[in-house]
């Protein structure tokens, strides 16, 4: 490893001076300079820290409000950080929200004495309420964390590779070479890669930098196999070019040592063709931009460090040069350093027992890419002879349309790829698209062979002339390729559909945006794609399944989605027509629908031959139910129920009788009030339904508790409950959505569950049994809760009506103090249907702002009034009712039926 400290261009004490030119965007002296006399109401140590962090007056005020309102009263046992560190985090949050950060992220870390991981962990622990950390701050933290993780993985590989390349005995000289090459890589990555957290492309660029330096090392000090790889045309032994003579050096196009580059690629299991492409485009362009093209000696470290420092201050993130000196701000715990993927390897005895072998993130990525290339070795990016036969058998030959479509979409893909990654990466985009085209034609042929066997026909004219099918199939093939390269993850966890959360990365649903493809159309091809491509790895199948889940929970519900047209058509066909009748819920999810069924439905008249030249239904007859809509709802219901059970197991295991009631409300909402899903997320309805039923059943469950449990669930995104559509163009928290939208729309239905004759319960969706034993699956986190429906008494001791029952969310923080006033104005406006106050027909009365409580009690935020308001009276009634219900519940426990085995 490099020595602990160096006196080279790596900044140390100079780091804390900051970039004096990068102040707050606010104008005026008060926005630039901190005025201590204005902050006498705050603790002196906090004001002093604000000065150290170059905070402006508005940032100081905002940070103190965050501290006073949210953090000060937190349980110290759950916050193992000093006040100074917590204040620093508050100032960072305020600075991010007001676009006024003056210092870099590294400078912040040095002042508060934390590492990157510790600081991010601290900020997330401070996210105690629905609106403590804004989506803007959360997105910035994710980007910093992703960039740190990628850079750490690259540095670890850089160190290992350098140790294998050179045996330089002079420690100082070896360290200087390491610093020069690492700094050059950081500079190249930061200036020519717009998406710096793309691990594969960044690693390919790192290999180019290592080639540049390795061929300039003293040949006798190179180790095998690099020593023999350096060709006879290698440049002369290394000489460092001084800054004085740098401008006088005659440049020439950089020479690539092909044999050395191939050796570097072979040792790393990296594609030689792709690395050559990166070298000839991105790396050569970088060398030319910094005046190093054709340079024969080693570039001066001081020049590289100065150029990187300018980039670092501009971006205001962490100084990655500090990896070289093991700086405490970039330190990571052993769990982060050893974060690996496990690859099965056979043991030495020759048995088939798989032994997990640790893999670094880079090694895992290279192996996945290599496996994909092997699987496509025999495939072509043009139609095979078998496919051409299928084309010719069609009533309308689709050959030209398919060829033109692939060409046009290829141009769009390559252009958008370069925009996302870097303008010099068109070649890489073309190579990835060609891999996708190979997979596209391979899977298409497999699908047609299966259809031919199933239907005993060879004319697939309608399917092969369907543009949505082809675009979706190509998009799915490209998603497999992109997920293999960038990691099979989804953008920002589970997407909420929020426009400001879109980043310049290549994760799903990026490909849908590139092709302007509706998510509902893409969903139709996923299952058939998986069945048609037997070489797909298990993790890639899981990735496509997760893509399907994201579509069903949010992407398919975008305002312009064709799903709403199908639902409207289904409703217009009569009251008896439903997307999927509830009676089918307790039936197994078995179907034989293929992509052909889904893309041609409901146009097909014969369900047995949807891919052939079918005639339209006879006028006056009832059209067939859409296969795509029916299957979508079958899967949607089952996914919704499983998500509900998961959240339920964290919150309400002591009230199992509530689960089927919550599920019935959800099923009713998705079937009859599906407009609530427009531009929203399924989990928003699940959380709201859970809160509503608990409210009407007098079970104490608060949104703070719900979202806390929700954050701990896998594949969730905090924006799901922090940024919910209220009405067109207006977003707010899940609490505001519940009070102003969900509860207002479903209040009458919700209250029916407290009446003596509640609505019938919806059937519980049939969930597959465990493959290991013939019994229902047990819900994780519980001892006796199973997937089978639970029986419970439908009698409620209290009859409630819309006038007597309060269903709004109370005792919960809405954020700033004026939120309740805004809600009152919205409720009383002409745009809202609800104009009735709690006590009758008078004008709505202002509601008191109630905060998330810290000690388990709801307290009004503000002074008490002279007389109790209607709301306070209702609270007293609810408390008394809850006590009576709890007493009666204890009596019922002895006769309550157990869950079905």
Secondary structure, 3 states (H helix, E strand, C coil): CCCCCCCCCCCCHHHHHCCCCCCCCCCCHHHHCCCHHHHCCCCHHHHHHHHHCCCCHHHHHHHHHHHHHHHCCCCHHHCCCCHHHHHHHHHHHHHHHCCCCCCCHHHHHHHHCCCHHHHHHHHHHCCCCCCCCCHHHHHHHHHHHHHHHHHHHHHHHHHHHHHHHECCCCHHHHHHHHHHHHHHHHHHHHHHCCCCCCHHHHHHHHHHHHHHHHCCCCHHHECCCHHHHCCCCCCCCCCECCHHHHCCCCCCCCCCCHHHHHHHHHHCCCCHHHHHHHHHHHHHHHHHHCCCCCCCCECCHHHHHHHHHHHHHHHCCCCHHHHHHCCHHHCCCHHHHCCCEEEEEECCCCCCCEEEEEECHHHHHHHHHHHHHHHCCCCCCCCCHHHHHHHHCCCCCCHHHHHHHHHHHHHHHHHHHHHHHCCCCHHHHHHHHHHHHHHHHHHHHHHHHHHHHHHCCCCCHHHHCCHHHHHHHHHHHHHHHHHHHHCCCECCCCCCCCHHHCCCCCCECHHHHHHCCCHHHHHHHHHHHHHHCCCCCHHHHHHHHHHHHHHHHCHHHCCCCHHHHHHHHHHHCCCCCCCCCHHHCCCCCCCCCCHHHHHHCCCCCCCCCCCCCCCCCCCCCCCCCCHHHHHHHHHHHHHHHHHHHHHHHHHCCCCHHHHHHHHHHHHHHHHHCHHHHCCCCHHHHHHHHHHHHHHHCCCCCCHHHHHHHHHCCCCCCCHHHHCEEEECCEEECHHHHHHHHHHHHHHHHHHHHHCCCCCCCCCCCCCCCCCCCCCCCECCCCCCCECCCCCCCCCCCCCCCCCCCCCCCCCCCCCCCCHHHHHHHHHHCCCCCCCCECCECCCCCCCCCECCCCCCCCCECCCCCCCCCHHHHHHHHHHHHHHHHHHHHHHHHCCCCCCCC
